[in-house]
């Protein structure tokens, strides 16, 4: 099948992919986003957005529209809200030019073709790209091409869900969390009628099978809640079976992030394709937003004063003859290297700290419980605030 060419191709229409696409669009650079599903995916239901996420959302111009639909959970000078994943993805898609996202387009492999990349899709079609950005999740084909290993299983699993009361629920606008005795769970309202919740634990081989039976899944987690306030238990009890999912928690080893290829030539990764982490810092979605803004900025600087692929065949021929294509390739490669340099160590710190926090909070031993409750509580809270205070900056450095 003959390959068609696009200037910048982004694999994955999740948070990182659409944020990158919108950031590029704000800078006047077009891109094509390939999404494997036939519509926007909303797996995970909702996530907590810390100040670092809101700085990124403001940078791409959609922060205020999302604030209107999601309640403030902490004081205004330290902004924290719970955002519905669907609302975020729809807000990002709405700001993109029509046709930017190509659905039912799963990337299965990548190969070299001179200065371009050939992107093979599951339907047999092939695309050529001058820039390829992998935002295709934990099973990323682009990360595999870069030489990154598949994320490791953390030994823990999560059940996530949401409940719609269809009336005012009366819940306090705050994040409630319980941990210890081998489990960690919590809930948070994201508006006046709905709430998001999670439950994590280290499953036995037998417990892994409950993912196939939502009723068993619900019965299991209700049996593990222990002595919690009635209002918290009600959130779990009222959840419909179709509004729950279970998934293993995976992460990329920090040393692989420190030493591996985040970018190579005209290819890079972002979001879960780059730094999959356990959810214990509530920074997965937030850091994906950071990635998108910083990547768009670095590419925008590299492609500044460039035509962004809008050349006639004759103009393209002249560019090849004069060597300007080679100069463009070098600028793109440097832009992606700058992105990798800016994001590498934050990714290492996020992944390693999230794993450590989850291990400590979910621990069940007497020594670990004592250290967690008496010694490490203030330290862990401080680290969370440090990560949440990160500023990804504006889209344009000028």
C-alpha positions in Angstrom: 0.0 0.0 0.0 1.4 3.4 -0.9 2.4 5.6 2.0 0.9 9.0 2.6 3.0 11.7 4.2 2.3 14.0 7.2 4.7 16.4 8.8 4.1 15.6 12.5 2.3 12.4 13.5 1.2 11.8 17.1 0.3 8.3 18.1 -2.4 8.3 20.7 -5.3 10.7 21.4 -5.0 10.6 25.2 -4.0 13.4 27.5 -0.4 13.7 26.3 -1.2 13.3 22.6 -4.0 15.8 22.5 -2.2 18.3 24.7 0.8 18.2 22.4 -1.4 18.6 19.3 -3.2 21.6 20.8 0.0 23.2 21.9 1.4 22.8 18.4 -1.8 24.2 17.0 -1.6 27.2 19.2 1.9 27.8 17.7 0.6 27.5 14.2 1.9 24.0 13.6 -0.4 21.3 12.3 -0.2 17.6 13.3 -2.1 14.4 12.8 -3.2 12.4 15.8 -3.7 8.6 15.4 -6.1 7.0 17.8 -6.5 3.2 17.9 -10.0 3.3 19.3 -13.1 4.4 17.3 -13.7 7.3 19.7 -12.0 9.1 22.6 -11.1 6.7 25.4 -12.1 7.6 28.9 -10.5 4.7 30.9 -9.8 5.8 34.4 -12.9 8.0 34.7 -11.3 11.0 36.5 -8.1 12.2 38.0 -6.9 14.8 40.5 -5.4 17.9 39.0 -2.8 19.7 41.1 -1.5 23.3 40.4 1.1 22.0 38.0 -1.7 20.6 35.8 -3.7 23.9 35.9 -0.6 25.8 34.8 -0.3 23.5 31.8 -4.1 23.8 31.0 -3.8 27.6 31.2 -0.8 27.5 28.9 -2.9 25.8 26.2 -5.9 28.0 26.9 -8.5 25.6 28.3 -8.1 26.0 32.0 -11.0 28.4 32.7 -13.5 26.3 30.7 -12.7 23.2 32.9 -12.7 25.1 36.1 -16.4 25.9 35.6 -17.4 22.2 35.7 -15.1 20.9 38.5 -15.2 22.0 42.1 -12.2 23.5 43.9 -11.0 21.1 46.6 -8.3 23.2 48.3 -7.7 26.9 48.9 -7.4 28.9 45.7 -3.7 29.7 46.1 -3.1 25.9 45.9 -5.5 24.8 43.2 -6.7 21.2 43.3 -9.7 19.7 41.6 -10.9 16.3 40.4 -11.4 16.4 36.6 -13.4 14.0 34.5 -11.1 12.5 31.9 -13.9 12.6 29.3 -14.4 16.4 29.9 -10.7 17.0 29.5 -10.4 15.0 26.3 -13.5 16.6 24.8 -12.2 20.1 25.7 -8.9 19.4 24.0 -10.5 17.9 20.9 -12.9 20.8 20.6 -10.0 23.3 20.2 -8.3 21.3 17.5 -9.0 21.8 13.7 -11.4 19.3 12.3 -9.7 16.2 11.0 -6.7 16.4 13.4 -7.7 13.1 15.0 -7.8 9.9 12.9 -9.7 7.2 14.8 -9.4 3.4 14.4 -5.7 3.9 13.5 -3.6 1.7 15.7 0.2 1.9 15.3 1.7 -1.5 15.1 5.3 -0.8 14.0 7.8 1.8 12.9 10.6 1.7 10.5 13.2 4.0 8.9 12.8 5.5 5.4 15.7 7.9 4.9 15.0 11.0 7.0 11.3 9.9 7.4 9.6 7.3 9.6 7.2 4.8 8.1 4.3 4.2 10.5 2.5 0.9 9.9 -1.1 0.8 11.1 -3.2 -2.3 12.0 -5.4 -1.8 8.9 -2.4 -2.2 6.6 -2.0 1.5 5.7 1.3 3.2 6.0 2.1 6.9 6.9 5.3 8.8 6.4 6.3 11.3 9.1 9.0 13.9 9.5 8.3 13.8 13.3 6.8 10.9 15.2 5.6 11.4 18.8 4.6 8.3 20.8 1.7 9.0 23.2 0.3 5.5 22.8 0.3 4.4 26.4 2.0 1.7 28.4 2.1 -0.7 25.5 3.6 1.9 23.2 4.8 0.7 19.8 6.9 3.9 19.6 8.6 3.3 22.9 9.4 -0.2 21.7 11.0 1.2 18.6 13.1 3.5 20.8 14.4 0.5 22.7 12.5 1.0 25.9 11.4 -2.2 27.7 7.8 -2.9 28.5 6.7 -1.4 31.8 7.1 -3.7 34.9 4.3 -5.0 37.0 4.4 -3.3 40.4 2.8 -6.2 42.2 -0.3 -4.1 42.9 -3.6 -3.6 41.1 -6.3 -0.9 41.2 -10.0 -0.8 41.0 -11.4 2.6 39.9 -14.9 3.8 39.6 -17.3 6.7 39.7 -20.8 7.2 41.1 -23.5 9.6 40.0 -26.1 10.4 42.7 -28.4 12.1 40.3 -28.9 14.7 43.1 -26.8 16.8 45.4 -24.6 14.3 47.3 -23.6 16.5 50.1 -20.0 15.3 50.2 -17.3 17.7 51.4 -15.2 19.1 48.6 -12.1 17.3 49.8 -9.9 14.3 49.0 -10.5 11.5 51.5 -7.8 8.7 51.7 -7.3 5.6 53.8 -4.3 3.3 53.8 -2.6 0.5 55.7 -3.2 -3.2 56.2 -2.2 -3.9 52.7 -4.7 -1.6 51.0 -5.0 2.0 49.9 -8.3 3.6 48.9 -9.9 7.0 48.6 -12.6 9.1 47.0 -13.1 12.7 45.9 -16.2 14.6 44.4 -15.7 16.3 41.1 -19.0 18.2 41.1 -22.1 18.5 43.2 -23.6 15.2 42.0 -20.8 12.8 41.2 -17.6 11.4 42.9 -14.6 9.4 41.7 -13.0 6.7 43.8 -10.1 4.2 43.8 -8.9 1.1 45.6 -5.4 -0.5 45.4 -4.0 -3.6 46.8 -1.5 -6.5 46.1 -3.7 -9.2 44.6 -3.2 -12.9 45.2 -3.4 -15.2 42.1 -7.0 -16.0 42.9 -8.0 -12.3 43.3 -6.7 -11.4 39.9 -9.7 -13.3 38.4 -12.2 -10.9 39.9 -11.5 -8.5 37.0 -13.7 -10.7 34.9 -16.7 -10.5 37.2 -17.8 -7.0 38.3 -20.1 -8.3 41.0 -17.2 -10.2 42.6 -15.0 -7.2 42.2 -17.5 -5.0 44.1 -18.1 -7.5 46.8 -14.4 -7.9 47.3 -13.6 -4.2 47.7 -16.6 -3.7 50.0 -15.2 -6.4 52.2 -11.8 -4.7 52.4 -13.0 -1.2 53.4 -13.0 -1.9 57.1 -14.4 0.6 59.5 -14.9 3.7 57.4 -17.5 6.5 57.7 -20.9 5.6 56.3 -20.7 8.4 53.7 -17.4 7.0 52.3 -18.8 3.4 52.2 -22.0 4.7 50.4 -19.9 6.0 47.5 -18.6 2.5 46.8 -22.0 0.8 47.5 -23.9 3.1 45.1 -21.5 2.6 42.2 -23.0 0.7 39.2 -21.1 -2.3 38.1 -20.5 -0.9 34.6 -18.8 2.1 36.2 -15.9 0.1 37.7 -12.7 -1.1 36.1 -9.7 -3.1 37.4 -6.2 -3.0 36.0 -2.7 -4.0 37.1 -0.4 -1.1 38.2 2.7 -0.9 36.0 5.7 1.5 36.0 8.9 2.0 34.1 12.1 1.3 36.1 13.7 4.7 37.0 17.1 3.5 35.7 15.6 2.9 32.3 14.3 6.5 32.2 17.7 7.7 33.3 19.6 5.8 30.7 17.2 4.9 27.9 16.1 6.8 24.8 13.3 9.3 25.4 14.1 10.6 21.9 16.1 9.4 18.9 16.4 11.4 15.8 12.9 12.6 14.9 11.1 10.3 17.3 10.2 10.8 21.0 7.6 9.6 23.6 5.4 11.4 26.1 2.9 10.5 28.8 2.5 6.9 29.7 4.6 5.8 26.8 7.4 7.7 28.4 7.0 7.5 32.2 4.2 5.1 33.3 3.9 5.3 37.1 1.8 4.0 39.9 -1.0 6.4 40.9 0.3 7.2 44.4 1.3 10.8 43.7 -1.8 11.5 41.6 0.6 12.9 39.0 0.1 10.6 35.9 -2.4 12.8 34.1 -0.8 16.0 35.5 2.7 15.1 34.2 1.2 14.1 30.8 -0.1 17.7 30.5 3.3 19.0 31.4 4.9 16.8 28.7 2.5 18.1 26.1 3.2 21.8 26.8 7.0 21.4 27.0 7.2 19.1 23.9 5.1 21.6 21.8 7.3 24.4 23.0 10.5 22.6 22.1 9.2 21.6 18.7 7.8 25.1 18.1 11.2 26.6 18.7 12.8 24.0 16.3 10.3 24.7 13.6 10.1 28.5 14.0 10.3 30.3 10.7 9.6 27.0 9.0 6.8 26.3 6.6 5.4 23.4 8.7 5.1 21.1 5.7 2.9 23.4 3.5 5.1 23.3 0.4 4.3 22.6 -3.2 6.2 19.7 -4.9 8.4 22.2 -6.7 9.2 24.0 -3.5 10.0 20.7 -1.8 12.3 19.7 -4.6 14.2 23.0 -4.3 14.5 22.5 -0.5 16.1 19.1 -1.1 18.6 20.5 -3.6 19.6 23.4 -1.4 20.1 21.2 1.7 17.4 23.0 3.8 15.7 19.6 4.5 18.9 18.5 6.3 18.9 21.7 8.3 15.3 21.1 9.3 16.1 17.6 10.3 18.9 18.8 12.6 16.6 21.4 14.2 13.9 18.8 14.8 16.4 16.4 16.4 17.7 19.2 18.6 14.2 20.2 19.6 13.4 16.7 20.7 16.7 16.4 22.5 15.9 19.5 24.4 12.5 18.1 25.4 14.1 14.9 26.6 16.7 16.8 28.6 14.0 18.9 30.2 11.8 16.0 31.1 14.1 13.1 31.9 14.9 13.7 35.5 11.5 14.9 36.5 10.2 11.6 35.0 12.8 9.6 37.1 11.8 11.4 40.3 8.0 11.0 39.7 8.2 7.3 38.9 10.5 6.4 41.8 8.7 8.6 44.4 5.3 7.3 43.4 6.5 3.7 43.7 8.0 4.4 47.1 4.9 6.2 48.4 2.7 3.4 47.3 4.9 0.8 49.0 5.0 2.7 52.2 1.3 3.7 52.4 0.0 0.3 51.5 2.5 -1.5 53.8 1.3 -3.9 56.4 4.3 -4.6 58.7 4.6 -3.1 62.2 7.9 -1.3 61.5 6.7 0.1 58.2 3.4 1.2 59.8 5.2 3.0 62.6 7.6 4.8 60.2 4.7 5.8 57.9 2.4 7.1 60.7 5.0 8.6 63.0 8.0 9.5 61.0 7.4 9.8 57.2 3.9 11.4 57.1 5.2 15.0 57.0 8.0 14.1 54.6 5.7 12.4 52.1 3.2 15.3 52.3 6.0 17.7 51.6 7.2 15.7 48.6 3.7 15.7 47.2 3.5 19.5 47.4 6.9 19.9 45.8 5.8 17.9 42.7 2.5 19.7 42.5 4.2 23.1 42.5 6.1 22.5 39.3 5.6 25.1 36.5 6.0 23.8 32.9 6.1 27.4 31.6 4.3 29.0 28.7 4.0 27.6 25.2 6.3 30.2 23.7 9.6 31.1 25.2 9.6 34.6 23.6 
